[in-house]
Amino acid sequence: MANKRLSKEKQTLVLMALCEGMPIRACARMYKVGKNAIHRLICETGEAFADYMDKELRDLPCLRIELDEQWQYVGCHAGRMVKKEAGRGDFWLWACIDADTKLILSHRVGKRDWSTGYAFVGDVRKRVSGPVQIATDQLPAYAGHIRMHFGYEGYSYGTETKTFGEPHLPDGTLARLGHNEGVRKMQTAEREAVVGSPDLETLTTSHIERAFLTVRQELKRFQRKGLGYSKDLETHKRAVALFLGVYNFVRKHHSLGTTPAVAAGLEEKAWGLEHVVDMTAAYFERKKANAETVATAGNL
């Protein structure tokens, strides 16, 4: 079964289950398909979506964008690794969202270091056009990256720093929350202009943080204290691209009533998962044709 191609209908059902947080083994049992077939479906669809979004998410007239990072590990938690291994340990999902259309227009999986941040902000710069307001958290590297890629004019940039603490009762005593004891509550949110004159009333990172909550809830690989974490980095990257592609083009956003891609004017209507399967098939047909063309040219 694992070596057979899944039908279009079976691919659609498996993608639907995966995007609702179902683990691979559960999909294999429910739809009676091999784990390798599901793994291949994730990798192929994720690769096709990454290519499609890279080409289509360009020259976006965004007014407000938010940048942030989300932690997850691949293979093994960094704190439990005996020695460093390439492609294993802690990795971060860097993402940028259009606050108005909820479109995640750029993302990158990598370490939380200078080089990954530099490449991520550079990619964001290539995708937005016109004056834009940028919001980030207090990660110090952002200021330098944004100045290097965006310059000093034609945009505004500010940071939002949120302070969390234990919840207290009106009389100042520590609240006892029973089974929720230990949950921290946001106490203050301080906003500061860094470049230009951003509107501090609308400057926030709440939209990208809410998108990350969706990722954490519905992409099994990001679930905490479970066994669904990615075992290799390339599969992790493609699974993230698959999920964000469905988020942008297929799933209707509750507050918008449509998909982010439609709200951004990129599509006329929401995609179905059948469209995703067709898009993936068309991508690999082009890829095969290009490879044959290159091989033919090399033999001349």
C-alpha positions as CSV (number, residue, x, y, z in Angstrom):
1,M,0.0,0.0,0.0
2,A,2.8,2.4,0.9
3,N,4.3,2.3,-2.6
4,K,1.0,3.0,-4.4
5,R,-0.1,6.4,-5.4
6,L,-3.2,7.6,-3.5
7,S,-6.3,8.6,-5.5
8,K,-7.2,12.2,-5.6
9,E,-10.1,11.6,-3.2
10,K,-7.9,9.8,-0.7
11,Q,-5.3,12.6,-0.9
12,T,-8.0,15.2,-0.2
13,L,-9.2,13.3,2.9
14,V,-5.7,12.7,4.2
15,L,-4.8,16.4,3.8
16,M,-8.0,17.4,5.5
17,A,-7.2,15.2,8.5
18,L,-3.6,16.4,8.7
19,C,-4.6,20.1,8.7
20,E,-6.9,19.4,11.6
21,G,-4.1,18.1,13.7
22,M,-4.4,14.4,13.2
23,P,-1.1,12.5,13.5
24,I,0.3,10.4,10.6
25,R,-0.3,7.0,12.3
26,A,-3.9,7.9,13.0
27,C,-4.4,8.9,9.3
28,A,-2.9,5.7,8.2
29,R,-5.2,3.6,10.4
30,M,-8.3,5.7,9.5
31,Y,-7.9,5.7,5.7
32,K,-6.0,2.4,5.5
33,V,-3.0,3.8,3.7
34,G,0.7,3.4,4.4
35,K,2.7,5.8,6.6
36,N,5.2,6.3,3.7
37,A,2.4,7.3,1.4
38,I,1.2,10.0,3.8
39,H,4.8,11.2,4.4
40,R,5.3,11.5,0.6
41,L,2.0,13.4,0.3
42,I,3.1,15.9,3.0
43,C,6.5,16.4,1.4
44,E,5.2,16.8,-2.2
45,T,2.3,19.1,-1.3
46,G,4.5,21.2,1.0
47,E,7.1,21.6,-1.7
48,A,4.4,22.6,-4.3
49,F,2.9,25.1,-1.9
50,A,6.3,26.6,-1.0
51,D,7.0,27.1,-4.7
52,Y,3.5,28.6,-5.4
53,M,3.6,31.0,-2.4
54,D,7.2,32.1,-3.3
55,K,6.0,33.1,-6.8
56,E,2.6,34.5,-6.0
57,L,3.1,36.4,-2.8
58,R,4.8,39.4,-4.3
59,D,4.2,43.2,-4.6
60,L,1.6,43.1,-1.8
61,P,0.2,46.5,-0.9
62,C,0.2,45.9,2.9
63,L,-0.4,48.7,5.3
64,R,0.5,46.9,8.5
65,I,2.7,43.8,8.9
66,E,3.8,41.9,12.0
67,L,6.9,39.8,12.4
68,D,7.5,37.2,15.1
69,E,9.1,33.7,15.8
70,Q,7.7,30.5,17.2
71,W,9.7,27.8,18.9
72,Q,9.7,24.0,18.2
73,Y,12.3,21.3,18.0
74,V,13.2,18.7,15.4
75,G,14.3,15.2,16.4
76,C,15.3,16.1,19.9
77,H,14.9,19.0,22.4
78,A,18.2,20.9,22.4
79,G,18.4,20.7,26.1
80,R,18.5,16.9,25.9
81,M,21.0,16.5,23.1
82,V,24.3,14.9,24.2
83,K,26.1,16.6,21.2
84,K,25.1,19.0,18.5
85,E,23.8,17.4,15.3
86,A,22.9,19.1,12.1
87,G,19.2,19.3,11.4
88,R,18.3,18.4,15.0
89,G,17.5,20.4,18.1
90,D,15.6,23.7,18.6
91,F,14.3,25.5,15.5
92,W,12.1,28.5,15.0
93,L,9.3,29.4,12.6
94,W,9.8,33.0,11.6
95,A,6.6,34.4,10.0
96,C,5.2,37.7,8.8
97,I,1.5,38.4,8.6
98,D,-0.6,41.2,7.0
99,A,-2.6,42.5,10.0
100,D,-5.6,43.5,7.8
101,T,-6.0,40.4,5.5
102,K,-4.4,37.9,7.9
103,L,-2.2,36.6,5.0
104,I,1.0,35.0,6.1
105,L,3.1,36.4,3.3
106,S,6.6,35.1,4.3
107,H,8.0,32.4,6.6
108,R,11.3,30.7,7.3
109,V,12.3,27.8,9.5
110,G,15.7,28.1,11.1
111,K,17.6,28.9,14.2
112,R,16.9,32.1,16.2
113,D,20.2,33.7,15.0
114,W,21.4,36.7,13.1
115,S,21.7,35.0,9.7
116,T,18.2,33.5,9.7
117,G,16.7,36.7,10.8
118,Y,18.6,38.6,8.2
119,A,17.4,36.3,5.4
120,F,13.8,36.4,6.7
121,V,13.5,40.1,6.9
122,G,15.1,40.4,3.4
123,D,12.4,38.0,2.1
124,V,9.7,40.1,3.7
125,R,11.1,43.3,2.0
126,K,10.8,41.6,-1.4
127,R,7.1,40.9,-0.9
128,V,5.7,44.2,0.3
129,S,5.3,47.4,-1.8
130,G,4.5,50.9,-0.8
131,P,4.6,52.5,2.7
132,V,4.1,50.0,5.5
133,Q,4.0,49.9,9.2
134,I,6.1,47.2,10.8
135,A,5.6,45.7,14.3
136,T,7.8,43.2,16.1
137,D,8.6,42.1,19.6
138,Q,11.6,43.2,21.5
139,L,14.1,40.9,19.8
140,P,17.1,43.2,19.3
141,A,18.2,41.9,16.0
142,Y,15.0,43.1,14.2
143,A,16.0,46.8,14.3
144,G,19.2,46.2,12.5
145,H,17.7,43.8,9.9
146,I,14.8,46.1,9.2
147,R,17.1,49.1,8.7
148,M,19.4,47.1,6.4
149,H,16.6,45.9,4.1
150,F,14.0,48.7,4.3
151,G,16.4,51.6,4.7
152,Y,15.3,54.7,6.7
153,E,12.5,56.1,4.7
154,G,9.1,55.0,3.3
155,Y,8.0,52.9,6.3
156,S,7.5,53.1,10.0
157,Y,8.6,50.6,12.6
158,G,7.8,50.0,16.3
159,T,8.0,47.3,18.9
160,E,5.5,46.0,21.4
161,T,6.8,44.6,24.7
162,K,4.3,42.5,26.7
163,T,4.9,41.9,30.4
164,F,3.4,38.8,31.9
165,G,2.9,37.8,35.6
166,E,0.9,35.8,38.0
167,P,-2.8,36.9,38.2
168,H,-3.8,38.8,41.4
169,L,-7.1,39.5,43.0
170,P,-8.4,43.1,43.4
171,D,-6.9,43.2,47.0
172,G,-3.5,42.4,45.6
173,T,-3.2,38.8,46.8
174,L,-2.2,36.1,44.5
175,A,-5.1,34.4,42.8
176,R,-5.5,30.6,43.2
177,L,-6.7,29.1,39.9
178,G,-7.0,25.4,40.9
179,H,-6.1,23.2,37.9
180,N,-5.0,26.3,36.0
181,E,-2.6,27.4,38.7
182,G,0.6,28.8,37.3
183,V,-1.0,30.3,34.2
184,R,0.5,33.8,33.6
185,K,-1.6,36.8,32.6
186,M,-0.5,39.7,30.4
187,Q,-0.2,42.8,32.7
188,T,1.1,45.5,30.4
189,A,1.9,46.1,26.7
190,E,4.4,48.8,26.0
191,R,4.7,50.2,22.5
192,E,7.6,52.2,21.2
193,A,8.5,53.9,17.9
194,V,11.9,52.9,16.5
195,V,11.8,54.3,12.9
196,G,9.4,56.9,11.6
197,S,6.1,57.7,13.3
198,P,4.1,54.4,13.6
199,D,0.5,54.6,14.9
200,L,1.0,53.3,18.4
201,E,-2.7,52.7,18.7
202,T,-2.7,50.0,16.0
203,L,0.9,48.8,16.5
204,T,0.7,45.2,17.8
205,T,2.0,41.7,17.4
206,S,-1.3,40.1,18.5
207,H,-2.3,38.9,15.0
208,I,0.9,37.0,14.3
209,E,0.8,35.6,17.9
210,R,-2.8,34.4,17.2
211,A,-1.7,32.8,14.0
212,F,1.0,31.0,15.9
213,L,-1.6,29.7,18.3
214,T,-3.4,28.2,15.3
215,V,-0.2,26.5,14.2
216,R,0.4,25.2,17.8
217,Q,-3.1,23.8,18.0
218,E,-3.7,22.3,14.6
219,L,-0.2,21.3,13.2
220,K,0.6,18.2,15.1
221,R,4.3,18.7,14.8
222,F,4.1,21.8,17.1
223,Q,2.0,20.2,19.8
224,R,3.7,20.3,23.2
225,K,4.5,17.2,25.2
226,G,3.6,14.8,22.5
227,L,5.3,12.4,20.1
228,G,4.2,14.1,16.9
229,Y,7.2,16.3,16.5
230,S,9.2,16.2,13.3
231,K,12.0,13.7,13.1
232,D,13.9,15.4,10.2
233,L,14.3,19.1,9.2
234,E,13.3,18.9,5.5
235,T,10.0,17.2,6.3
236,H,9.4,19.8,9.0
237,K,9.9,22.6,6.6
238,R,7.5,21.1,4.0
239,A,4.9,20.3,6.6
240,V,5.0,24.0,7.7
241,A,4.7,25.1,4.1
242,L,1.7,22.8,3.6
243,F,-0.1,24.1,6.7
244,L,0.5,27.7,5.9
245,G,-0.6,27.2,2.3
246,V,-3.9,25.7,3.5
247,Y,-4.2,28.6,6.0
248,N,-3.7,31.2,3.3
249,F,-5.7,29.7,0.4
250,V,-8.2,27.0,1.8
251,R,-9.3,27.7,5.3
252,K,-11.7,30.6,5.8
253,H,-10.7,33.0,8.5
254,H,-13.5,33.5,11.1
255,S,-13.2,37.3,11.3
256,L,-12.9,37.8,7.5
257,G,-15.5,35.3,6.4
258,T,-13.2,34.2,3.6
259,T,-9.6,33.1,3.1
260,P,-6.6,35.5,3.6
261,A,-5.7,35.1,-0.1
262,V,-9.1,36.3,-1.2
263,A,-9.0,39.1,1.3
264,A,-5.7,40.2,-0.1
265,G,-7.0,40.1,-3.7
266,L,-4.8,37.2,-4.8
267,E,-7.7,34.8,-5.5
268,E,-11.3,35.2,-6.5
269,K,-12.6,32.5,-4.2
270,A,-11.4,30.0,-1.6
271,W,-9.6,26.9,-2.8
272,G,-10.8,23.4,-2.0
273,L,-8.4,20.7,-1.1
274,E,-9.0,19.1,-4.5
275,H,-7.5,22.3,-6.0
276,V,-4.5,21.8,-3.8
277,V,-4.0,18.2,-5.1
278,D,-4.3,19.5,-8.7
279,M,-1.8,22.3,-8.0
280,T,0.7,19.8,-6.6
281,A,0.3,17.5,-9.6
282,A,0.8,20.4,-12.0
283,Y,3.9,21.5,-10.1
284,F,5.6,18.1,-10.4
285,E,4.6,17.8,-14.1
286,R,6.4,21.1,-14.7
287,K,9.3,20.0,-12.6
288,K,9.7,16.7,-14.5
289,A,9.4,18.5,-17.9
290,N,12.1,21.0,-16.8
291,A,14.4,18.2,-15.7
292,E,14.0,16.4,-19.0
293,T,14.7,19.7,-20.9
294,V,17.9,20.2,-18.9
295,A,19.0,16.6,-19.5
296,T,18.3,16.9,-23.2
297,A,20.3,20.1,-23.4
298,G,23.2,18.5,-21.5
299,N,23.4,15.7,-24.0
300,L,23.6,18.0,-27.1
